Amino acid sequence: MRIRGININGFILSLFLAMLVAYLFPQAATLLALDQVTDIGIGLIFFFYGLKLSVESFRNGISNYRLHILIQLSTFVLFPLLVLPFKPLIQDETLHLLWVGVFFLAVLPSTVSSSVIMVSIARGNIAGAIFNASISGLIGVVATPLWLGLIVEEMQGISFLDVFSKLMLQIVLPLGLGILLHPRFGSFAIKHNKLIGLFDKTMIVLIVYASFSASFIAHLFSGLKWTHFLLLYASVLVFFFLMLLLIDVIAKRLNFSTEDRITALFCGSKKSLVHGSVMAKVMFGSSPNASLYILPVMLYHISQILIIALIAEKFNKRKRTEVRVKS
């Protein structure tokens, strides 16, 4: 399936293929030293992203503070608060692990490139999308481990400072270096954007493969039933649509323009599989539970691409109709 030049199926199929290969050949992750490979790859992902990021794009979008506040509060406050009340209701051990995965999803930053692309298709506020999607990743370096450390028991024995320093080293440092080198090498990165995008996706697939390999070796999925999986996916969809609804209501109450409303909807409801994969690797390490924490992020990623793409097309058609009527 291809929507406005975005190849949806290839990457999604690769993620499921990685899970299948992990099931068939779980030991290969250790033999291929994927921990070391993905550590280097993570740094390069954010370095290349920094190379493509212009400081001018920050300046263009920084003034619309009401839009920024709504998006960042939706991403790091509203979504976690929607998931949090369900924690005391879950007694089953497997369901608890899945709840941790959903909460991990809820506290992740917004995705970058696809948010900007979708806002562009829907003819929303592109400068605002670039600013918020970019700043979200930096806020997430602090907000995501802080939320998890406060709420998730499995994280409470882990040093926040240790996790924060690792995220700074693997995300912020290469990102900052890339931004500094943008004036000299930015055009090169933009010219080879497709190749860089392929490299990003390859690293995510390798992280997913390594995580699921550890889980299959530990027989973690032996207690996971189809009913658990269906309940998880239903929960992911419910939270996604609930976020869209709440953001839309708030944006309308604040009298946002259509362009700002589109940007708030797309940036405030989306979650980053890149940051999810990276942060799961940094915070959960080689824990066999890591794949269960990544699974909700994968399901959410697939859903958000398909659903937001359809919504973006609807906004685009409405905008074209308005232009024809005015002319």
C-alpha positions, 0 to 999 in steps of 0.5 A: 500500500502506498499513500502519497509516496509513503511505502507502508507495507515494506517496513511493516512486513520487515518488522513481522519478518524480524519476529519470525526470524527471531523465532526460528534463529534466536541465537543468531543475535548473539553470534552477529554481535547485534548489541554492538552493531545497534549501539553504533547504528542508534548514534548514526540514526540521530546524527543523520537526523541532526544533519537534516535539521535546519536551525531555521526550521526551529525559528519558523515554528517557535512562536506558536506557543499555544500549539507547542504546549498542547502537543507536548502536554498531549504527548507526555502528560495526557496520554500517560494519564489515560493509561495510568488508572488501569494499573491497579485493575491488572492482576495477571502477570502477563497482562501486567507486562503488557500494561508496562508496554502500553505505558511505555508507549504512552510516555514516548516522544512523538515521531518526527519524519512521518508527522511532518510528511502527514502534516504536509499532505493535510496542508497543516502548519508544517513549521509547527510540526517540524518544531514540535516533532523535533523538540519532542525527542529531546524532552523524551530523553528526560520525560520518558525514563522519569515517568517509567522510574516513578510508575513502573516497579521494574524500573525503580531499581535502575539509576535515572542518572545512568539511563539519562546519561546513556540516552544523552550519549546515544541520542542527544550528543549525535543529534547535536553534532549533526545539527552543528554540521548541518551547514556543511553537510546538510545538503548531502544528508537531504540528497541521500534522504532515502538511503538514510531512511533505509538505514534507520529502518534497518536498525529498528528491524535489527533491534526488534529482532534482537529483543524478540530473540531474547524473549524466545530464548527465555520462552517468554511468549509461552504464557501469551495467549491470542486473547492477550494479543487481541486485548493488547491491540484493542487497547492500543486502538482505543487509546489512539482514537481517544487521543485523537478525539481529546486533542481535536476537542481541545484544539477546537475549544482553543479556536485553533486554525485548521492548520494548527488543529491538523498539526496538533492532531498528528504530532500530539497523537503519534509515537516514535518507533525509533525512540521506542526501540532505542529507549527500550534497548537502553533502559531494558537492556537485554531483558527478555521482557523488552520485546513485550514492551516494544510490541505495543509500540509496533502495533501503535506505529502500524495503526497510526501510519494507516489511520493518520494517512487516511485522515491526512488525505481527507484534510487534503481533499477538503482543502482542495475543495475550499480552494476551488470554491474560493476561486 
